[in-house]
Every structure is written in C-alpha cells, then in structure tokens.
Amino acid sequence: MKRNLGQALRLLVIGAVGVGSLSACAPLLIGGAFVGGSMMATDRRTSGTQVEDEVIEVKAGSRLRDAIGERGQINATSYNRIMLLTGVVNDASDKTLAEQTVSRIDNVQSVVNELTIGLNRSIGGRSNDALLTSKVKASFIDAKDLFSNSLKVVTSQGVVYLMGRVTEREANRAAEVARGVGGVQKVVKVFEVVSEAELANSLQKPVPKP
C-alpha cells in the first residue's frame, strides 16, 4: 500500500469489527466530490483540492475500466488526494493491479486498498449499500455536534467507510453515530486527523485588504 503523506499529513485508518460476513461490493463507480453551492463552502478542503479530487476520480474510473474491465466492481473515491478503493475483484492479482493503476494517477498521495476478492454483487446488494449511505448521512445531519458536509461516506457490503479532515473527537463521534445506524455491519475510519488548533487555523478566512 502506498503511504507517502509527508510530515503535515496524518492518515488514520481504523477498523471496528462488526457482525456478518463480507462477500462482494458495488459496481465500477466514481465517488465524485460535490463541488458546488453550500457543499464547497463548508467542505474543509480548498476549492482547488475539491476539483482535483473529482479529476482524480474520473481518471481512476477510466483507467480501472481499462485495467480490470468486467473482472470486478470497484468504487474509487478520492478525498484530499487520498484514494479509497472499495468493492470486489476476481482475484488477488487484480486487487494489486487496481491499486497500482490508481497510484500512478497524478496528485494521488496515498491509496487505501479495501477491495475484497469474490463474486460481483446483485443490484439489490448495491441498492442496500446506497440506502445505508443515505441513512448514515442523515444521522450525521441529526447529530448537532458534527459538521456533516465535512464527512464523506462510502458504503460497501454493509461496511461504512468514513473520510474527511477531522479532529480526533470528530472522528470518534462520527464512527459512533454511524455504528448506530441499523444495517451497518462495520465502520472503517479513513480520516486525516488534525488537532483542534490545526483545524481552526486552516478554517480561518483571510482578511480582505482595504
């Protein structure tokens, strides 16, 4: 796994054991960072990074289709140049190939490879993942102590992956809320964790010059 984030970037990947077994996942999709309206205003990435993440996802989708084709169902999600791969492939060699393929995309700083080996999922299974994602997002909105637009949710095989630039308190709280959603088998945190001071500093807006 490629992990070259530098001193300023700390990546936390923590798995919480859930119930049930894992099999396969979502189709070849591109996560896509929404970069319009209020989402951009509340997203903790810069506007340039949001656009960059979207470009990375488009490139990943195209290159994975060429490299893997029908041999898997892969969801490629980029957040702050961290690439998360979820889904299913036919064998271990394709899992490695998928990671190598996206790691060569310009500006990708790290690849978190959560692909599993197995059979492609049914439409019903993929729809259930989409429903769980919606439920988790709604729970974040209901939780008054979380900034829901700063959290990205990806669901695969009932496993919820959380991405974002958050403090340790926010990371733990988001995982707690997600675990409480019915149907969620496990929560995996793929966060860039920063201190309260670092977050406050990064969110400060420049004062306009007179």
C-alpha positions in Angstrom: 0.0 0.0 0.0 1.3 3.4 -0.9 1.6 5.8 2.0 3.6 8.9 1.4 1.8 11.8 3.0 4.7 13.8 4.5 5.0 15.3 8.0 2.0 17.5 7.7 -0.5 14.7 6.9 -1.5 12.0 9.3 -3.8 9.3 8.0 -5.8 7.3 10.4 -7.2 4.0 9.2 -9.1 2.2 12.0 -11.4 -0.8 11.5 -14.1 -1.7 14.0 -15.2 -5.3 14.0 -18.8 -5.7 13.0 -21.3 -8.6 12.5 -21.9 -10.7 9.5 -19.6 -11.8 6.7 -18.3 -9.9 3.7 -18.6 -11.0 0.1 -18.6 -8.6 -2.8 -19.4 -5.0 -3.5 -20.5 -2.1 -5.7 -20.2 -1.7 -9.4 -17.4 0.2 -11.1 -18.3 3.7 -9.9 -16.7 7.1 -9.4 -17.4 8.5 -5.9 -17.3 12.1 -7.1 -16.7 15.1 -4.8 -19.7 17.5 -5.0 -18.1 20.9 -5.6 -21.0 23.3 -5.9 -23.2 25.5 -3.7 -23.1 25.2 0.0 -21.1 21.9 0.0 -18.0 23.7 -1.3 -18.5 26.5 1.3 -18.5 24.0 4.2 -16.0 21.4 2.9 -12.7 21.6 4.7 -10.7 21.0 1.6 -9.7 24.0 -0.5 -11.9 24.6 -3.6 -8.8 23.6 -5.7 -8.4 20.3 -3.9 -12.1 19.5 -4.3 -11.8 19.9 -8.0 -8.6 17.9 -8.0 -10.3 15.1 -6.2 -13.0 15.0 -8.8 -10.5 14.9 -11.6 -8.7 12.0 -9.8 -11.9 10.1 -9.6 -12.7 10.5 -13.2 -9.2 9.3 -14.2 -9.5 6.4 -11.8 -12.8 5.2 -13.2 -11.5 5.3 -16.8 -8.2 3.6 -16.0 -9.8 0.9 -13.8 -12.3 0.1 -16.6 -9.3 -0.4 -19.0 -7.3 -2.4 -16.5 -9.9 -4.6 -14.8 -13.0 -4.5 -17.1 -15.7 -7.0 -16.1 -13.4 -8.8 -13.6 -14.6 -6.7 -10.8 -16.9 -4.0 -9.3 -14.7 -1.1 -8.0 -15.6 2.2 -6.3 -12.8 4.7 -6.4 -13.2 7.6 -4.0 -10.7 10.5 -3.6 -10.7 12.8 -0.6 -7.8 15.3 -0.1 -5.8 13.2 -2.6 -6.3 10.1 -0.6 -7.7 7.3 -2.8 -10.0 4.7 -1.3 -10.7 1.6 -3.2 -13.8 -0.5 -2.2 -15.6 -3.2 -3.9 -14.8 -6.7 -5.3 -12.4 -8.2 -7.8 -12.0 -11.7 -9.0 -8.5 -12.5 -7.6 -5.6 -11.1 -5.7 -3.7 -10.1 -8.8 -6.5 -7.8 -9.9 -6.6 -6.3 -6.4 -2.9 -5.4 -6.7 -3.4 -4.2 -10.3 -6.2 -1.9 -9.2 -4.0 -0.3 -6.6 -1.1 0.1 -8.9 -3.3 1.6 -11.6 -4.7 4.4 -9.4 -1.4 5.0 -7.6 0.1 6.2 -10.9 -2.5 9.0 -11.3 -1.1 12.5 -10.8 -1.6 14.0 -7.4 -2.7 10.8 -5.7 -0.8 10.9 -2.4 -2.0 7.6 -0.8 -4.0 4.5 -1.7 -6.1 2.7 0.9 -7.0 -0.6 -0.8 -10.1 -2.2 0.8 -11.0 -4.4 -2.2 -12.2 -7.8 -1.4 -12.0 -11.0 -3.5 -15.2 -12.6 -4.5 -18.3 -12.6 -6.8 -20.0 -9.5 -8.2 -22.9 -8.3 -6.1 -26.5 -8.2 -7.1 -28.4 -5.0 -7.8 -30.2 -5.5 -4.6 -27.0 -5.6 -2.6 -25.7 -2.4 -4.2 -29.0 -0.7 -3.6 -28.8 -1.6 0.1 -25.4 0.0 0.3 -26.7 3.2 -1.3 -29.6 3.2 1.3 -27.1 2.8 4.2 -25.1 5.7 2.9 -28.2 7.9 2.9 -29.1 6.8 6.4 -25.6 7.5 7.8 -25.6 10.9 6.1 -29.0 11.7 7.6 -27.8 10.6 11.0 -24.8 13.0 10.8 -27.2 15.8 10.0 -29.3 14.9 13.0 -26.2 14.9 15.2 -25.9 18.5 16.2 -22.2 18.1 17.2 -21.0 17.1 13.7 -20.4 19.1 10.5 -22.0 16.6 8.1 -20.7 18.3 5.0 -17.1 17.8 6.1 -17.6 14.0 6.2 -17.6 11.7 3.2 -19.5 8.4 3.4 -18.8 5.3 1.3 -20.6 2.0 1.9 -19.6 -1.3 0.5 -21.1 -4.7 1.5 -22.7 -3.1 4.6 -19.3 -1.7 5.7 -19.3 2.1 6.1 -16.1 4.0 5.3 -15.7 7.5 6.6 -13.4 10.1 5.1 -12.6 13.7 5.9 -10.3 16.1 7.6 -11.4 16.0 11.3 -10.2 16.2 14.8 -9.9 13.0 16.9 -13.1 13.9 18.7 -15.0 14.3 15.5 -13.6 11.0 14.1 -14.7 9.0 17.1 -18.1 10.7 17.3 -18.8 10.2 13.6 -17.9 6.5 13.9 -20.2 6.2 17.0 -23.1 7.7 15.1 -22.5 5.5 12.0 -22.4 2.4 14.1 -25.8 3.2 15.5 -27.5 3.1 12.1 -29.4 -0.1 11.5 -27.9 -2.5 9.0 -24.3 -1.2 9.3 -22.0 -4.2 9.8 -18.8 -2.3 10.5 -17.3 1.2 10.4 -13.9 1.9 9.0 -12.3 5.3 9.6 -10.1 6.6 6.8 -9.6 10.1 8.2 -6.9 12.7 8.0 -6.8 13.6 11.7 -5.6 17.0 12.8 -5.5 18.9 16.1 -8.1 21.4 17.1 -5.6 24.2 16.6 -4.6 23.0 13.1 -8.3 22.8 12.1 -9.1 26.2 13.5 -6.1 27.7 11.7 -7.0 26.1 8.4 -10.6 27.3 8.6 -9.6 30.9 9.2 -10.5 33.1 6.2 -8.1 35.8 5.0 -9.0 39.3 6.0 -9.7 41.4 2.8 -7.3 44.2 2.2 -8.7 47.7 2.5 
